[in-house]
Amino acid sequence: MLTINVAVLLAVVVALRLRRRTEARSRNDEKLTVVIVLVLGLLLAPTTLGQGLMDVVNQLVSGISESSR
């Protein structure tokens, strides 16, 4: 039996959609991409991967803000 992780499937869809040329996208196409990315973020947020990414981003932002002082 084959199982598909929805977050992985959405990540692949986002990667394929972002590879297209910007000029070829319509406004509705861009809105759909934004919605897909938001859903992907919501799926990743409660996972350990999402928490790890959040920690990395927090450390990066705090390092940048401290270096600019």
Short mmCIF file of the C-alpha atoms (twelve columns), coordinates in Angstrom:
data_MODEL
# 
_entry.id   MODEL 
# 
loop_
_atom_site.group_PDB 
_atom_site.id 
_atom_site.type_symbol 
_atom_site.label_atom_id 
_atom_site.label_alt_id 
_atom_site.label_comp_id 
_atom_site.label_asym_id 
_atom_site.label_seq_id 
_atom_site.Cartn_x 
_atom_site.Cartn_y 
_atom_site.Cartn_z 
_atom_site.pdbx_PDB_model_num 
ATOM 1  C CA . MET A 1  0.000  0.000  0.000   1 
ATOM 2  C CA . LEU A 2  1.329  3.399  -0.983  1 
ATOM 3  C CA . THR A 3  0.842  6.327  1.370   1 
ATOM 4  C CA . ILE A 4  1.499  9.922  0.425   1 
ATOM 5  C CA . ASN A 5  2.340  12.597 2.964   1 
ATOM 6  C CA . VAL A 6  0.224  15.638 2.105   1 
ATOM 7  C CA . ALA A 7  2.965  18.064 3.159   1 
ATOM 8  C CA . VAL A 8  5.484  16.383 0.851   1 
ATOM 9  C CA . LEU A 9  2.985  16.401 -2.000  1 
ATOM 10 C CA . LEU A 10 2.294  20.114 -1.501  1 
ATOM 11 C CA . ALA A 11 6.029  20.855 -1.325  1 
ATOM 12 C CA . VAL A 12 6.496  19.160 -4.708  1 
ATOM 13 C CA . VAL A 13 3.547  21.085 -6.164  1 
ATOM 14 C CA . VAL A 14 4.980  24.384 -4.869  1 
ATOM 15 C CA . ALA A 15 8.418  23.596 -6.283  1 
ATOM 16 C CA . LEU A 16 6.936  22.787 -9.692  1 
ATOM 17 C CA . ARG A 17 4.751  25.907 -9.704  1 
ATOM 18 C CA . LEU A 18 7.635  28.183 -8.737  1 
ATOM 19 C CA . ARG A 19 9.824  26.862 -11.553 1 
ATOM 20 C CA . ARG A 20 7.501  28.394 -14.131 1 
ATOM 21 C CA . ARG A 21 8.346  31.769 -15.610 1 
ATOM 22 C CA . THR A 22 6.800  34.750 -13.838 1 
ATOM 23 C CA . GLU A 23 5.473  36.222 -17.083 1 
ATOM 24 C CA . ALA A 24 3.454  33.064 -17.765 1 
ATOM 25 C CA . ARG A 25 1.454  33.326 -14.541 1 
ATOM 26 C CA . SER A 26 -1.967 34.873 -14.298 1 
ATOM 27 C CA . ARG A 27 -3.226 36.652 -11.194 1 
ATOM 28 C CA . ASN A 28 -5.412 33.665 -10.278 1 
ATOM 29 C CA . ASP A 29 -2.424 31.361 -10.730 1 
ATOM 30 C CA . GLU A 30 -0.387 33.477 -8.302  1 
ATOM 31 C CA . LYS A 31 -3.255 33.494 -5.770  1 
ATOM 32 C CA . LEU A 32 -3.508 29.710 -5.965  1 
ATOM 33 C CA . THR A 33 0.240  29.401 -5.359  1 
ATOM 34 C CA . VAL A 34 -0.065 31.623 -2.272  1 
ATOM 35 C CA . VAL A 35 -2.922 29.509 -0.907  1 
ATOM 36 C CA . ILE A 36 -0.969 26.293 -1.492  1 
ATOM 37 C CA . VAL A 37 2.095  27.727 0.284   1 
ATOM 38 C CA . LEU A 38 -0.043 28.847 3.244   1 
ATOM 39 C CA . VAL A 39 -1.587 25.378 3.572   1 
ATOM 40 C CA . LEU A 40 1.887  23.844 3.380   1 
ATOM 41 C CA . GLY A 41 3.020  26.149 6.183   1 
ATOM 42 C CA . LEU A 42 0.055  25.146 8.320   1 
ATOM 43 C CA . LEU A 43 0.816  21.466 7.761   1 
ATOM 44 C CA . LEU A 44 4.506  21.862 8.638   1 
ATOM 45 C CA . ALA A 45 4.091  24.170 11.647  1 
ATOM 46 C CA . PRO A 46 3.084  21.597 14.299  1 
ATOM 47 C CA . THR A 47 5.667  19.006 13.204  1 
ATOM 48 C CA . THR A 48 9.173  18.613 14.580  1 
ATOM 49 C CA . LEU A 49 10.519 19.743 11.198  1 
ATOM 50 C CA . GLY A 50 8.421  22.900 11.374  1 
ATOM 51 C CA . GLN A 51 9.560  23.614 14.932  1 
ATOM 52 C CA . GLY A 52 13.193 23.056 13.934  1 
ATOM 53 C CA . LEU A 53 12.856 25.444 10.998  1 
ATOM 54 C CA . MET A 54 11.262 28.017 13.283  1 
ATOM 55 C CA . ASP A 55 14.178 27.726 15.723  1 
ATOM 56 C CA . VAL A 56 16.700 28.187 12.904  1 
ATOM 57 C CA . VAL A 57 14.868 31.245 11.565  1 
ATOM 58 C CA . ASN A 58 14.609 32.733 15.077  1 
ATOM 59 C CA . GLN A 59 18.354 32.277 15.642  1 
ATOM 60 C CA . LEU A 60 19.128 33.792 12.239  1 
ATOM 61 C CA . VAL A 61 16.913 36.814 12.833  1 
ATOM 62 C CA . SER A 62 18.261 37.401 16.335  1 
ATOM 63 C CA . GLY A 63 21.833 37.135 15.039  1 
ATOM 64 C CA . ILE A 64 21.152 39.650 12.285  1 
ATOM 65 C CA . SER A 65 19.413 42.074 14.636  1 
ATOM 66 C CA . GLU A 66 22.248 41.879 17.188  1 
ATOM 67 C CA . SER A 67 24.930 42.397 14.539  1 
ATOM 68 C CA . SER A 68 23.224 45.563 13.302  1 
ATOM 69 C CA . ARG A 69 23.407 47.254 16.728  1 
# 
